[in-house]
Structure formats: structure tokens, C-alpha cells
Amino acid sequence: MTAIDAEEIVDKSTKLLGFQVTLDDSGRPMVDVAKLPKQNPPGKLDMKRTVVIDTSPSVDGEQWPAPRFEILIANLDSVGISVLQLGNTSCTKLLRANDHFLKDRADKRASYIGQALLWIGMDSAWRFIAAGLGKPQIVIAADKSRVAPRWHDTFVVDALSHAPESKALGPISVTSVATAVSDALKQIGVSAKL
């Protein structure tokens, strides 16, 4: 995704959710949570110990391989953090995720993001929704310099900053993403070393 301006953030976010999204003085989106449907946590998930993994591809069609997400989920599980997978019907269902929502309406997806600790995914408009809900975003991208805007709680892991770990699984390692997740969790006061 190429860097986009404030008007595009508002347009994309508003179009996704179906209601007006605004920006604060710093240019960060603001999503009115009162307009989101009330969603009970699925199953027995404690949303205070749950992260959202969004497996939707980026606007440019980039995806992180499902096996990498599965390894990341195993790491999160080892420290007692659950995973709720969001995405669309083209996404591979992650077997290790605690629950999956690949067909939900956008406002329901946003409601789950708003209840979770943080959001992990590709450089898509969903990262703006997560930011608008005050959630840290772990953005997996080919090139960090193209991920803009960023806020104090936007953590970007890109292919250019790391040596390829595997030709089959792509250049962005699970270790790099896990480190960003640990940093984001630490920022919000949740200690979990992955």
C-alpha cells in the first residue's frame, strides 16, 4: 500500500464501517464505538487476553503465509494469549486460532478489534480501524517506508529490514513479528515475552 493522506483514511474507514469516521488533531482515525454492534466474546475467550489476527491481504495483494501465522499463534498460546482470526472468505482458516470470523460484517469485525488487546495484519484499511479504536497495530509489510501514516502504537515489520528466513515461507520471520507483538503488549502493560 502506498502512503495515503488523511482524506483517504477517512474515506476508506467510513466505507468499510458504513458510518462516518473522523480524525483527531494528530491525524489518527477516531471510530465511534457507540455505533458498533455489541458483540459478546466468542466461546470462553477473555478479550483482555486475546489478540486479533487479520489474515486479509494488503491492498496490494500481499499476504503473510498461513504457516507463519500458525507458528505465531503457538507462541501467543504459550504465554496465555488467545487469538481471534478475522478476514474474508478468501483467507485460509488458521487451525490454531481460538475462533474464526471470516464472513462477518465490517462493523462486527470492528467490534471484536475494539475488545481485543491489539490487531495484527497486513497493510490494509483495517489497521486504520484498529488505530481508530485505540488498539496497537502490528503491520506486516514488504516495505516499511510505504506504511504511512504511523502512530506511537504502530509497529511495522517489513521484508527489507530482515534477511530472508525461508524462500518457501517468505522473508518476514515469525521471530520479527513476535518481537513486535511483545513490544506492543509491553506498551499497553501486558507482559508476555514471545
C-alpha positions in Angstrom: 0.0 0.0 0.0 1.4 3.4 -0.8 1.2 6.2 1.7 -2.2 7.7 1.8 -3.5 11.0 3.0 -6.0 11.9 5.8 -8.9 12.2 3.4 -8.3 8.7 2.0 -8.1 7.3 5.6 -11.5 8.8 6.4 -13.0 7.6 3.1 -11.7 4.0 3.3 -12.6 3.7 7.0 -16.1 5.2 6.5 -16.7 3.0 3.5 -15.7 -0.1 5.4 -17.8 0.6 8.5 -20.8 2.3 6.9 -20.7 5.3 9.2 -18.6 8.4 9.4 -15.0 8.1 10.8 -13.2 11.3 11.8 -9.7 12.2 12.6 -8.3 13.7 15.8 -5.8 16.6 15.8 -2.9 14.3 15.2 -4.5 12.7 12.1 -5.4 9.5 13.8 -8.8 8.0 12.9 -11.5 8.0 15.6 -14.2 5.3 15.4 -17.3 6.0 17.4 -17.7 2.7 19.3 -21.3 3.5 20.2 -22.1 2.9 16.5 -20.6 -0.7 16.6 -22.9 -3.6 17.5 -22.4 -5.1 20.9 -20.6 -8.4 20.4 -20.2 -10.9 23.2 -16.8 -12.6 23.1 -17.0 -15.9 21.2 -16.8 -19.1 23.3 -15.0 -18.6 26.5 -12.5 -16.0 25.2 -11.2 -13.4 27.7 -10.8 -10.5 25.3 -8.4 -8.9 27.8 -6.1 -11.8 26.9 -6.9 -12.0 23.2 -5.3 -10.5 20.1 -6.9 -10.2 16.7 -5.1 -11.6 13.7 -6.5 -10.3 10.4 -5.4 -12.6 7.6 -6.9 -10.4 4.8 -4.4 -9.4 2.1 -3.0 -5.9 1.9 -4.4 -3.5 -0.7 -1.5 -4.6 -2.9 -2.5 -8.3 -2.5 0.4 -9.1 -0.2 -0.2 -11.9 2.3 1.8 -13.5 5.1 1.8 -17.3 4.7 -0.7 -19.2 6.9 2.1 -21.4 8.4 3.8 -18.3 9.8 0.6 -17.2 11.4 0.2 -20.7 12.9 3.6 -20.5 14.4 2.9 -17.0 15.8 -0.3 -18.3 17.3 1.6 -21.2 19.0 3.9 -18.6 20.5 1.0 -16.5 21.8 -0.7 -19.6 23.2 2.5 -20.4 25.1 2.1 -17.2 27.1 -1.6 -17.5 27.6 -2.8 -15.2 24.9 -5.7 -16.3 22.7 -6.2 -15.5 19.0 -9.4 -14.4 17.2 -8.9 -14.7 13.4 -10.7 -12.1 11.2 -10.5 -11.9 7.5 -12.6 -12.7 4.5 -13.7 -15.8 2.8 -10.6 -16.0 0.6 -8.4 -16.3 3.8 -7.1 -19.7 4.9 -8.7 -20.7 8.2 -6.0 -20.8 10.8 -6.3 -24.1 12.7 -4.6 -22.9 15.9 -6.8 -19.7 16.3 -9.3 -19.9 19.1 -12.1 -18.6 16.9 -12.6 -17.5 13.3 -14.7 -14.9 11.8 -14.2 -14.9 8.0 -17.7 -13.9 6.9 -18.7 -11.2 9.4 -19.9 -7.8 8.6 -17.3 -5.0 8.9 -19.0 -3.4 12.0 -18.9 -6.8 13.8 -15.2 -7.2 12.9 -14.5 -3.7 14.2 -16.4 -4.6 17.5 -14.1 -7.6 18.0 -11.0 -5.5 17.3 -12.2 -2.9 19.8 -12.4 -5.5 22.5 -9.0 -7.2 21.9 -5.6 -6.3 23.1 -4.2 -5.5 19.7 -4.5 -6.1 15.9 -2.0 -8.0 13.7 -2.3 -8.0 9.9 -1.1 -6.7 6.6 -1.1 -3.0 5.5 -4.8 -2.7 4.9 -7.5 -0.3 5.8 -8.3 -2.5 8.8 -5.2 -1.1 10.5 -6.8 2.3 10.4 -9.9 0.9 12.1 -7.7 -0.7 14.8 -6.0 2.7 15.3 -9.3 4.4 15.4 -10.3 2.0 18.2 -7.2 2.8 20.1 -5.6 -0.5 19.5 -1.9 -1.1 18.8 -1.3 -2.4 15.2 1.3 -4.8 14.1 1.6 -4.3 10.4 3.4 -6.9 8.3 4.6 -5.3 5.1 7.0 -5.7 2.2 8.5 -2.2 2.7 8.2 -0.2 6.0 8.7 3.1 4.2 5.4 2.6 2.4 3.4 2.1 5.7 2.1 5.6 6.5 0.8 7.2 8.5 2.0 5.6 11.6 1.2 6.4 15.2 3.0 5.7 18.5 1.4 2.3 18.7 2.0 1.2 15.1 4.7 -1.5 14.9 5.8 -2.3 11.4 7.7 -5.5 10.5 8.9 -5.5 6.9 10.9 -7.7 4.5 13.5 -5.0 3.8 14.7 -4.9 7.4 15.3 -8.6 7.7 17.3 -11.3 5.9 15.0 -13.9 4.4 14.4 -16.7 6.8 12.9 -19.1 4.2 12.3 -18.9 0.5 9.2 -21.0 0.8 7.6 -19.0 3.7 8.8 -15.6 2.6 11.2 -13.1 4.1 9.4 -11.8 7.2 10.2 -14.1 10.1 7.9 -15.2 12.9 10.5 -14.0 15.3 10.4 -10.5 13.9 6.6 -10.3 14.2 6.7 -11.9 17.7 9.2 -9.3 18.9 6.8 -6.5 17.6 3.9 -8.2 19.3 5.9 -8.4 22.6 6.8 -4.7 22.3 3.2 -3.7 21.6 1.9 -5.8 24.6 4.6 -4.2 26.8 3.4 -0.7 25.7 -0.1 -1.5 26.9 1.1 -3.0 30.2 0.7 -6.7 29.3 3.9 -8.6 30.0 4.4 -11.5 27.6 7.7 -12.4 26.1 7.2 -14.4 22.9 
